[in-house]
């Protein structure tokens, strides 16, 4: 983990990358502070832990400001490592919070999971059962991450500004262009600094790891299709520097977008091969593709949700179809 002396790094003129600690893997999230002349913008927040807030304050001090001098907070999406301290930072700074409207339902859902197990929601339990997930093997509290309920997710439940594709947020002497990139989450957005040719990408274009794209009950019908379309979309922008939420800054966003698309094409081929001879549930396909063995519950759940996203993408593309047997949804290649 970076030391306090290296938690902030100026990656372009007036644009600072700040490393904040996480209690999960990845263990660090990168957020970004932008000097806008007579104003400051913070993009993403980290989680609301004492350690993370202290690291943020130390970093801001090195840039010559305090939390109270933040003038705008823009969130790429609702996940705890990106939005978890948004309410606290707004309380301490008065900065308006900007978030895509489609993220708000996910904020409310995540807060509801803190109050009760997901399996206490009938629609969620039915979703697990229909996809072959053996929920009877697990205790209700096993479905919650260890950080949940510890006060680390303190989101602004009523954003001040709902952002949308093509919006331009003016702060001081800077324009922040919003590019809606659904897939990793329904309202995920990347932020484009056009004159500087800088793209702040949240989790959309990570340099080394593949962002999770999962299918959830009540969510978009084709999140993987959305994600692939969003990769093609960002390739249209003229970019020289990519600022991700996890990993080092890098160049050549088009190459990385193509790599992520190719990764999912390869994964789809593997999944279709697994259902070439007999129909299987999403859970069984996930076990075949990602492996059974001794995996954590969250690994199993994430793999299953990602498998459903792939299977639904294949069904929409006419390469697979659904069949239902005894209340369970099965998939087969066509």
C-alpha positions as CSV (number, residue, x, y, z in Angstrom):
1,X,0.0,0.0,0.0
2,X,1.3,3.5,-0.7
3,X,2.7,5.4,2.3
4,X,1.1,8.7,3.4
5,X,3.8,10.5,1.5
6,X,2.9,8.9,-1.8
7,X,-0.9,8.8,-1.6
8,X,-1.2,11.6,-4.0
9,X,0.4,12.0,-7.4
10,X,0.0,14.8,-10.0
11,X,-0.6,12.8,-13.2
12,X,-1.3,15.9,-15.4
13,X,-1.3,19.6,-14.8
14,X,-3.7,20.2,-11.9
15,X,-5.0,16.6,-12.0
16,X,-4.1,14.5,-9.0
17,X,-4.5,10.7,-8.4
18,X,-5.2,9.9,-4.8
19,X,-4.8,6.3,-3.4
20,X,-7.3,5.3,-0.7
21,X,-7.2,2.1,1.3
22,X,-10.0,-0.5,1.0
23,X,-11.0,-3.3,3.4
24,X,-11.6,-5.5,0.4
25,X,-9.8,-6.7,-2.8
26,X,-8.6,-4.7,-4.6
27,X,-7.1,-3.1,-1.5
28,X,-6.7,0.4,-3.1
29,X,-9.1,2.6,-5.0
30,X,-7.8,5.6,-7.1
31,X,-9.9,8.8,-6.9
32,X,-9.1,12.0,-8.7
33,X,-8.8,15.6,-7.6
34,X,-8.9,18.3,-10.2
35,X,-7.8,21.9,-9.8
36,X,-10.3,24.1,-11.6
37,X,-8.6,27.4,-11.1
38,X,-10.7,29.0,-8.3
39,X,-12.5,25.7,-7.5
40,X,-11.8,22.0,-6.9
41,X,-13.6,18.9,-8.1
42,X,-13.3,15.4,-6.6
43,X,-14.2,12.4,-8.7
44,X,-15.2,9.4,-6.6
45,X,-14.8,9.1,-2.8
46,X,-13.5,5.8,-1.5
47,X,-15.3,4.2,1.4
48,X,-16.3,5.9,4.7
49,X,-13.7,4.4,7.0
50,X,-11.5,6.4,9.4
51,X,-8.4,5.2,7.5
52,X,-9.7,6.3,4.1
53,X,-10.9,9.7,5.3
54,X,-7.6,10.3,7.0
55,X,-5.8,9.4,3.9
56,X,-8.0,11.7,1.9
57,X,-7.4,14.6,4.2
58,X,-3.6,14.0,4.1
59,X,-3.7,14.0,0.3
60,X,-5.8,17.1,0.1
61,X,-3.5,18.9,2.5
62,X,-0.6,18.0,0.2
63,X,-2.5,19.6,-2.6
64,X,-3.0,22.7,-0.4
65,X,-6.7,22.4,0.4
66,X,-9.0,20.8,2.9
67,X,-12.2,18.8,2.5
68,X,-14.2,22.0,3.0
69,X,-12.7,23.5,-0.2
70,X,-14.1,20.8,-2.5
71,X,-16.6,22.5,-4.8
72,X,-18.1,19.6,-6.7
73,X,-18.2,15.8,-6.3
74,X,-18.8,13.7,-9.3
75,X,-19.3,9.9,-8.9
76,X,-18.6,7.5,-11.7
77,X,-21.0,5.0,-10.1
78,X,-22.7,3.8,-6.9
79,X,-20.3,1.1,-5.7
80,X,-19.0,1.5,-2.1
81,X,-15.4,2.2,-3.1
82,X,-16.5,5.0,-5.4
83,X,-19.5,6.5,-3.6
84,X,-19.3,5.2,0.0
85,X,-18.1,8.5,1.5
86,X,-20.2,10.8,-0.6
87,X,-22.6,11.8,2.2
88,X,-19.8,12.6,4.6
89,X,-17.8,14.6,2.1
90,X,-20.9,16.6,1.1
91,X,-21.7,17.3,4.8
92,X,-18.1,18.6,5.4
93,X,-17.8,20.5,2.1
94,X,-21.2,21.5,1.0
95,X,-20.2,20.3,-2.5
96,X,-23.1,19.2,-4.7
97,X,-23.0,15.5,-5.6
98,X,-23.4,14.5,-9.2
99,X,-24.6,10.9,-10.0
100,X,-26.4,9.2,-12.9
101,X,-30.1,8.6,-12.1
102,X,-29.9,4.9,-12.8
103,X,-27.5,4.4,-9.9
104,X,-30.0,5.6,-7.3
105,X,-32.0,2.4,-7.3
106,X,-28.8,0.5,-6.7
107,X,-27.9,2.8,-3.8
108,X,-31.3,2.1,-2.2
109,X,-30.9,-1.7,-2.8
110,X,-27.5,-1.8,-1.3
111,X,-28.7,0.0,1.8
112,X,-31.6,-2.4,2.1
113,X,-29.1,-5.3,2.1
114,X,-27.4,-3.8,5.1
115,X,-30.7,-4.0,7.0
116,X,-31.7,-7.6,6.0
117,X,-30.4,-10.5,4.0
118,X,-30.9,-10.5,0.3
119,X,-32.7,-13.8,0.6
120,X,-35.4,-12.2,2.7
121,X,-36.6,-10.5,-0.5
122,X,-38.8,-13.0,-2.4
123,X,-37.8,-11.8,-5.8
124,X,-34.1,-12.3,-4.9
125,X,-34.6,-15.8,-3.5
126,X,-36.6,-16.8,-6.6
127,X,-33.9,-15.5,-8.8
128,X,-31.3,-17.6,-7.1
129,X,-33.5,-20.7,-7.2
130,X,-34.4,-20.3,-10.8
131,X,-30.7,-20.1,-11.8
132,X,-29.8,-23.3,-9.9
133,X,-27.9,-21.5,-7.1
134,X,-27.9,-23.8,-4.0
135,X,-28.9,-21.2,-1.5
136,X,-29.7,-23.8,1.1
137,X,-26.0,-24.4,1.6
138,X,-25.4,-20.9,3.0
139,X,-26.5,-19.0,6.1
140,X,-28.3,-15.7,5.4
141,X,-25.4,-13.6,6.9
142,X,-22.9,-15.3,4.6
143,X,-24.5,-13.4,1.7
144,X,-23.3,-10.1,3.1
145,X,-19.7,-8.8,2.7
146,X,-17.8,-8.3,5.9
147,X,-17.8,-4.5,5.5
148,X,-21.6,-4.3,5.2
149,X,-23.3,-2.8,8.3
150,X,-20.1,-1.3,9.6
151,X,-20.9,2.2,8.5
152,X,-18.5,2.1,5.6
153,X,-21.2,2.8,3.0
154,X,-22.5,6.3,3.6
155,X,-23.9,7.3,0.2
156,X,-25.7,10.6,-0.6
157,X,-29.1,9.1,-1.1
158,X,-30.4,12.3,-2.8
159,X,-27.8,13.5,-5.3
160,X,-27.9,17.2,-6.0
161,X,-27.5,16.8,-9.7
162,X,-28.5,13.9,-11.9
163,X,-26.0,13.6,-14.8
164,X,-26.7,12.1,-18.2
165,X,-24.8,11.2,-21.3
166,X,-23.4,14.3,-23.0
167,X,-23.8,16.6,-20.1
168,X,-21.0,19.1,-19.5
169,X,-20.4,20.0,-15.9
170,X,-18.7,23.4,-15.5
171,X,-16.6,23.9,-12.4
172,X,-14.3,26.9,-12.2
173,X,-12.3,27.0,-15.5
174,X,-12.8,23.3,-16.3
175,X,-15.4,21.4,-18.3
176,X,-16.2,17.8,-17.3
177,X,-17.9,15.9,-20.1
178,X,-20.1,13.0,-19.1
179,X,-20.0,9.8,-21.2
180,X,-22.6,7.2,-20.0
181,X,-21.0,3.8,-20.1
182,X,-23.5,1.2,-18.7
183,X,-22.4,-2.3,-18.2
184,X,-20.4,-2.6,-14.9
185,X,-23.4,-0.8,-13.4
186,X,-26.5,0.7,-15.1
187,X,-25.5,4.3,-14.7
188,X,-21.8,4.1,-14.8
189,X,-20.2,7.2,-16.4
190,X,-16.7,8.1,-17.4
191,X,-15.5,11.7,-17.3
192,X,-13.8,13.3,-20.2
193,X,-11.5,16.3,-20.0
194,X,-11.5,17.1,-23.7
195,X,-8.8,19.9,-24.0
196,X,-6.4,17.7,-21.9
197,X,-7.4,14.5,-23.7
198,X,-7.9,12.8,-20.3
199,X,-10.5,10.1,-19.6
200,X,-11.3,9.3,-16.0
201,X,-12.8,5.9,-16.3
202,X,-13.9,4.5,-12.9
203,X,-14.2,0.8,-13.3
204,X,-15.0,0.8,-17.0
205,X,-11.5,0.5,-18.5
206,X,-9.2,-1.0,-15.9
207,X,-5.7,-1.7,-17.2
208,X,-5.1,-5.2,-15.8
209,X,-8.3,-6.6,-14.4
210,X,-11.6,-7.2,-16.1
211,X,-14.5,-5.2,-14.6
212,X,-17.3,-7.4,-13.2
213,X,-20.4,-7.4,-15.5
214,X,-23.2,-9.3,-13.8
215,X,-26.9,-9.9,-14.3
216,X,-29.0,-9.0,-11.3
217,X,-32.8,-9.3,-10.6
218,X,-34.6,-6.2,-11.7
219,X,-31.5,-5.0,-13.6
220,X,-30.9,-4.3,-17.3
221,X,-31.8,-7.1,-19.7
222,X,-28.4,-7.2,-21.4
223,X,-25.6,-5.8,-19.2
224,X,-22.9,-7.5,-21.2
225,X,-24.2,-6.1,-24.4
226,X,-24.3,-2.7,-22.8
227,X,-20.7,-3.1,-21.6
228,X,-19.4,-4.1,-25.0
229,X,-21.3,-1.2,-26.7
230,X,-19.8,1.2,-24.1
231,X,-16.3,0.0,-24.9
232,X,-16.9,0.8,-28.6
233,X,-18.4,4.1,-27.5
234,X,-15.3,5.3,-25.6
235,X,-13.1,4.5,-28.5
236,X,-14.6,7.4,-30.3
237,X,-13.0,9.9,-27.9
238,X,-9.5,11.3,-28.5
239,X,-7.6,10.3,-25.4
240,X,-3.9,10.4,-24.4
241,X,-4.2,9.5,-20.7
242,X,-6.5,7.1,-19.0
243,X,-7.1,7.4,-15.3
244,X,-8.6,4.2,-13.8
245,X,-10.0,3.4,-10.4
246,X,-7.7,0.5,-9.9
247,X,-4.2,0.2,-11.4
248,X,-1.8,2.7,-12.9
249,X,-2.6,5.4,-15.4
250,X,-2.0,4.4,-19.0
251,X,-2.4,5.4,-22.6
252,X,-4.0,3.8,-25.7
253,X,-7.6,3.3,-24.4
254,X,-8.7,1.9,-27.7
255,X,-6.3,-1.1,-27.4
256,X,-7.5,-1.8,-23.9
257,X,-11.2,-1.5,-24.9
258,X,-10.5,-4.0,-27.7
259,X,-8.8,-6.4,-25.2
260,X,-11.8,-6.3,-23.0
261,X,-14.2,-7.0,-25.9
262,X,-12.0,-9.9,-27.0
263,X,-11.9,-11.3,-23.4
264,X,-15.7,-11.5,-23.4
265,X,-15.8,-13.1,-26.8
266,X,-13.4,-15.8,-25.6
267,X,-15.5,-16.3,-22.4
268,X,-18.7,-16.6,-24.5
269,X,-17.1,-19.3,-26.6
270,X,-16.1,-21.2,-23.5
271,X,-19.6,-20.9,-22.1
272,X,-21.3,-21.9,-25.3
273,X,-19.1,-25.0,-25.4
274,X,-20.2,-26.0,-21.9
275,X,-23.9,-26.1,-23.0
276,X,-23.3,-27.6,-26.5
277,X,-24.4,-31.1,-25.5
278,X,-27.0,-30.6,-22.7
279,X,-28.9,-27.7,-21.1
280,X,-27.5,-26.5,-17.8
281,X,-28.4,-23.9,-15.2
282,X,-26.4,-20.8,-14.9
283,X,-24.9,-22.0,-11.6
284,X,-23.7,-25.3,-13.2
285,X,-22.3,-23.4,-16.2
286,X,-20.5,-21.1,-13.8
287,X,-19.0,-24.0,-11.9
288,X,-17.8,-25.6,-15.1
289,X,-16.3,-22.4,-16.5
290,X,-14.9,-20.7,-13.3
291,X,-14.3,-23.9,-11.4
292,X,-15.9,-25.5,-8.4
293,X,-13.5,-26.2,-5.6
294,X,-13.0,-24.2,-2.5
295,X,-14.2,-20.7,-3.5
296,X,-15.6,-18.0,-1.3
297,X,-19.3,-17.4,-1.4
298,X,-18.8,-14.0,-3.0
299,X,-16.6,-15.5,-5.7
300,X,-19.3,-18.1,-6.4
301,X,-22.1,-15.4,-6.5
302,X,-20.1,-13.0,-8.7
303,X,-19.2,-15.8,-11.1
304,X,-22.8,-16.9,-11.4
305,X,-24.1,-13.4,-12.0
306,X,-21.4,-12.9,-14.7
307,X,-22.3,-16.2,-16.3
308,X,-26.0,-15.2,-16.5
309,X,-25.0,-12.0,-18.2
310,X,-23.1,-14.0,-20.8
311,X,-25.9,-16.5,-21.3
312,X,-28.5,-13.7,-21.7
313,X,-26.2,-12.0,-24.2
314,X,-25.9,-15.2,-26.2
315,X,-29.7,-15.7,-26.1
316,X,-30.2,-12.2,-27.4
317,X,-27.7,-12.8,-30.1
318,X,-29.4,-16.1,-31.1
319,X,-26.4,-18.3,-30.1
320,X,-28.2,-19.9,-27.1
321,X,-31.8,-20.4,-25.8
322,X,-33.5,-20.8,-22.5
323,X,-35.6,-23.8,-21.5
324,X,-37.4,-24.3,-18.2
325,X,-37.6,-27.5,-16.2
326,X,-39.1,-28.0,-12.8
327,X,-38.9,-24.2,-12.1
328,X,-35.3,-24.0,-13.0
329,X,-34.0,-21.9,-16.0
330,X,-31.6,-23.9,-18.2
331,X,-29.6,-22.7,-21.2
332,X,-28.5,-24.6,-24.3
333,X,-26.4,-23.7,-27.4
334,X,-28.2,-23.4,-30.7
